[in-house]
Amino acid sequence: LREKSDNKMQVADFLVDYATDIVLIEAKGGTIPDKLVSWNTSSDYLDTLRERYVEQGCAQLARTISKLSTGEWNPAGIDISQAQRVFPLLVAHDNVPQAHLHAHFLAGEFRDRLQPDSSENVGWMVKGRFRVAPLTALTIDDLERLESSLGKFSLLDILRAYSDEHPDRRVSFRNFVAGNPDRFPMVHNKNLASTCERMLCACLRRFFPGTSGRQSV
């Protein structure tokens, strides 16, 4: 998504427009090396976490929201003049956001970089003309499950509920979803399921040549 007056300036990876609500998404690839996930390298781990997801994710979202709130930036092809609330999403390649208290840590780093004009006691922040929700941190796996499940609820529905119930982000998004199966039933990604089934069928044919490999899996 590019800035309207400067096509070289990237506003965000994705923006989902719900008129009075917008969802800003930054996606970050790569993984944190396993050797850093250890008690005796905690400072190195935090440095890597900040380098990988804070400076290259949280800070970008905070900067974009700041620029949009003042009108300095305007996304090309999208009218956000009615937008009042912003839901920032950070999507990671690995499972870091779902580890214990990592969502809370990332949400705090995002708040520090946003430097809100004021904060509400329910976790929401005010920046210019926007009310800004606490950062939501997801993984690619979470996003794929959402893609297959959004016919039963909207992305905005689940982000609102998560922010209402866990504004401090001490509960990860994945654990929140797991604790609300009736409200937000998750459906496995059909493409991934189909690929897994083909792989399992190929294994059946390889190890049991007399079978068709089309058994239910």
N, C-alpha and C positions, 0 to 999 in steps of 0.2 A: 504494500500500500504506500503510495507516494504522496508527497506534499503538492498541493495544487499549483502553487506558483514556482516551485522548484522540483522538477521531476527527478532530480538526482538525490533528493532528500527523502529517506525512508521514514514514514511515520510509524509503522508497525508491520509485523509480519501479516497479521490479519486484523480486521475490524468487523464485528458483527453488529449491525444496526437494528435496534428495537425502538426507534424513534426517541422516546424519552430516556432510554437506557442504551448504553453501548458497551460492548465487550472488546477490550484490547488484548491481543494475544502476541506474545513473543515466544518463539520456539528456539531452544538451544540444543545442539548436538553434542556428541562426545560423552565420555564417562569419566568418573573420578577413579584413579587407579586403586585397586584393592589394598596395595601396600600402605596407602595413606589412612585407611579406615582402621586405625589402631590407637589405643589409649596413649602410647608413647610418642605419637606423631600428631597430637591434637592440634597444635599450632599450625603445622603444615597442612593439615586437613582443612582447617578453617580458612587458611589463606587460599587454598585451592577452591574451596566452596565459594568464597567471595569473588575470586577471579573468574570462575566458570559461570556462576549463576547470579551474582550480585552486580558486578561491574558490567557484565555482558547480558544482563537480563532485567533485574530489578531497576537498575539505574536508567536503562533505556525506556522502560515503561513510565518511570517517574518523570523523566524529561519530556516524553511525548504528552503526558497528561498536563504538565505545566504549560507547554506550548499551546496545546489545544484550548486550555482554559482561558487563556488571554486572547485567543484569536490570532496569535502570531503564526500558527500553523493551521491549515485547513486541508483535510484529506481530499485528494482528487476523486471526483465522481461520486462523492457521498456528502449529503447535506446533514450535518450534525447540529444544526441551529436549535433543534428542539431538545437536544440531549441535556439531561439534568444529573444523571448518575452514571458512573463508570465502574466497570468490573474488570480489574487487571488480572490477566492470566499468564502464568509462566509455565511453559511446557518443556519438560526435560526429557532427554533421551533415556537416561537410566532411572533407577528407582529412588534416587536421593530424596525427592520431595515427600516420599511416603515413609521414610525412616522416622523414628520417634523424635518429635519436637523439631524436625527440620522445617516443616511448614511454618511453625511459629517463628523460627529464626529468620527465614526468608521474608516473612511478612514484616518483621521488625526492621530488617535492612531496607526493605522497600519504603516503609514509613519514614525512615531517617533520610532517605534520598529524595523523597517527595517534598519534605519540609512543608507539611500542610499549614494552611492559614489558621485552622483550628481543628480540634479533634472532639468527637462525640464519645459519650461513655459506653456506647455499644460497638466501638471499634471503627465506625465510619469516620472519614476525614473530609474536610472541606478544602478544596483547592480552586481558587477563582470562582467560577460559576458552577463548578461540579461538586457533587457529593461523591466521594471515592470509597469504594468498598475495600476491605483488607485484601491483600494479595492472595489469590488462589494458585497453588502450585500443583500441577498435574504431571503425569508421565504420558508418553506416547501410548502406552497400553490403556491408560484411563481414557484418553481421547478416542481411541478406536472403539472401546466399549460404549462410550457416549454416542458415537456416530451410529452405531447399530440400535441404540435404545431411544433416540430422541423422538420417535413417533409417539411414545407414551407420555412424554413431558418435554418441555423446552429447555434449552441450555440456560435461559434466564431463570426458569423455575428453580432449577437445582442450585444455581449460584446464589440466588436470593436466600434459599433455605439454609444453605451452608453458612452464609454470612450472618443470618439471624441466629442460628443455633451455636455457632463456634466462631465468633468474631476474633478471638485471640489466636485462632489456628493451632491450638494445642492438640486438636484432633485433626488428622490428615484428611484430605478429601476422600481418599479411598476408604478409610475407616468410617467416615460419615455415610458414604453410600452403602457400605456393607451393613451398617446399623439401621438402614431405612429401606429394606427390600420391597415393602409394600408401596411406599410412596415413589420410589425410584428404582423400579425393577431393571436390572441390567441384562442385556442380551449380548451373547458373545458375537464378535465380529464374524460375519458370514464368510468373508473371503479367507480369513485366517482358519476358520473351522474347516472350510473346504480343502485348503492346502494341507492341513494336518490329516484329514481323512485320506487324501491321496497318498501321503507319505506312509500312513499306516497300512493302507491296502497294498502298496508296493512291498512293504516289509513282509506282509502275509504271503504274498506270491513268492517272495525270495526264499523264505524259510519253510513254507508249506506249498510246494509247487502244485500239489493236487487241488488247491483251492482257487476260487476265482478272484479272491482278494476283495470282494464286494460285500463282505459281511458288515453288519452294523457296528459302528464304533462309537 
